[in-house]
């Protein structure tokens, strides 16, 4: 359910960026980067976005999602690796003390507007 509040903020960010360039352009496409560790469900965001932008210059815009992989760094050996399961141990040395270095991202990467 946290997708609703995330989508509200997304709509606000996109609308502010849309009018910054001047005029009143229609939004055609929004690219969003979502880290694999955020637990954001793109289909839920799409649903809420469609509902929230009805009757606005964003109505009908497509949402494209890029999922950023979860990567971690091993404190013992320094190995950087993709986390592919709930197992966060280092595949090189088996160390269990790791730091997440990516996968928490959640941002608007680009906005395409009509000319």
Buried (B, 14 or more C-beta within 10 A) or exposed (E): EEBEEBBEEBBEBBBEBBEEEEEEBBBBEBBBBBBBBBEBBBEBBBBBBBEBBEEBBBEEBEBEBEBBEBBBBBEEEEBBBEBEEEEBBBEEEEBEEBEBEBBEBBEBEEBBBEE
